[in-house]
Amino acid sequence: MLVSTLSGQFTAFLILVYNMLMFIGVDIGGTKIRVAGSRLGRQIDYSIKIATPINQHGAIGLISQAIEKVCKISQIDAIGISAPGPLDIENGMILKPNNLTWRNLELVTPLKKRFNCPIILEHDAACGAIAEARTGAGKNHRNMLYITISTGIGTCFTVDGVPIKGRFNSEGGKQIIDYDHHVRHQELGSFEYIVSGKAIKRRFGKIAAEIDDPATWQLIAYDLSVGIYNLITITSPDIVVLGGGVSVHFEHFERYLNENLKRYPAFYPLPMVVQAKYVETAPTLGAIMLASQES
């Protein structure tokens, strides 16, 4: 009887703790903002999406309203924010991202005033890499290269689940893969300009979800292979994980991508290139994981 009573009390205690905890992840993208809540900081329990406002004025208010809708009456323990670079993390600001018209937007201070909890700002590719390296497609590999292909292209290399960022965030999407085009048009020869989600729409007149022509995917896979190969030779990862909206359609270009990669010089066996476990939600989950560490 005593054991049963203690077991019931312990269960009630766990339920109480579960209901008290709340970690929030905010992922700011070029077209949408995802806000999610997690009780234990290990998974997304509930999330909503709102359209990313073109004008940065009012963005804080919209994000705050979405956070309040997710947390409801729960006390927020910490908030993690995933945002496109470049960032001023020390001062909690988004500076001048390519996929947004926002400029020098201070995020952390106004949100901290409103919610009175720890807030951590991190690069979106780093957040995505954290989620995939710790519990996603890269969890059984020490060295992982994460590439997110969505409105833009972001990159992050991790060792034992920790992003290796250098002085600033990695910007593998800015590498030049078409030098002649670059000479004529400056940045227009970059990996991001040629094969990001925005580039696909510009080149083929359709978003990735609307493309069902194998020949088009073959062209996309070729351009992807050049940038991915360059990043592999620089980072030498155990595995390459592809996330983001374009990678949702991995099955359409996987074979073509691998065929191209096998044609390039290889001084050691090339790593597997796989689809992310959390294809579109990795940055949100990574932000939650960072929030749970911060509280």
C-alpha positions, 0 to 999 in steps of 0.5 A, a space after each residue: 500500500 505504501 509503495 502504491 501511495 509513493 508511486 502515485 505521489 511520484 507520478 503526480 510530481 512528474 506531471 506537475 513538473 511537466 506542466 511547469 516546464 516550457 521551452 520556446 523555439 522561434 525559427 525566423 525564415 524568409 517566408 515563415 516564422 515557426 514558433 514551437 513549445 517543448 515541455 522537456 526541451 527534447 522535442 517539439 510538442 506544439 507549434 504554429 507558423 506565421 508569415 514573415 512580415 516584410 516590414 520589420 516594424 511590428 515583427 517583435 509584436 507578431 513573434 510575441 503574440 505567437 509565443 503567447 499562443 504557444 505557451 498559453 498559461 505556462 511559465 516560459 523557462 527560456 526562449 531560443 531564436 534561430 535566425 538567418 545571418 549575419 547576426 550580432 549575437 552579443 547584442 541580440 540583433 539580426 543585421 542584414 540577412 539576404 533573405 529578409 528586408 530586415 536591417 539591424 533589428 534588435 530581438 533579444 532585449 525587447 523579448 527579454 523585457 516582455 517574457 522575463 526569461 533567458 533568451 539565446 539567439 543563434 544562426 539558423 544553420 547552427 540550430 539545425 545542425 545541433 538538432 540533427 547532430 544530437 538526435 537526428 540523422 547525424 546522431 551516430 557520427 562524430 563529425 557532421 556537415 549540415 546544409 540547409 537548402 531553403 530560401 537561401 543556403 546555410 551550412 554548419 559543421 559539428 563535432 560531437 554535437 557542437 557547432 564549429 563556427 570560427 570567428 563568424 558563422 559558416 557561410 558555405 552558401 556564399 562559395 563561388 561555384 560558377 566563376 565566369 558568372 561571378 566575374 560578370 555579375 559579382 555574387 551571382 556565381 555563388 552556391 546560394 544564388 544558383 541552387 537555393 529555393 529562391 534560385 530554383 524559382 527564378 531559374 525554372 519558374 516553379 518552387 521545388 514542390 511543383 517540379 516533377 520533371 526528372 531532367 530539371 531535378 538532374 540539373 538541380 542535382 548537378 549544381 548541388 553536387 558542386 557546392 556539396 563536394 567543395 564543402 566535403 573536401 574542406 570539412 571532411 565530415 563523417 556524414 552530410 545531412 541535408 535539411 530545408 524546404 528543397 531537401 523535402 524533395 530529396 528522393 527526386 534528386 538523391 540518385 543524380 546527386 550521388 552519381 555526380 559526386 562519384 565523378 569527382 576526384 576523391 582522395 578518401 571515401 566520400 561520406 554518405 549524403 542523407 536527408 535530415 530527420 527533421 527536414 524543415 523543423 531542425 532549426 526550431 528544435 535546435 533553438 529549443 535545445 539551446 533554450 533548455 541548456 540556457 535555463 
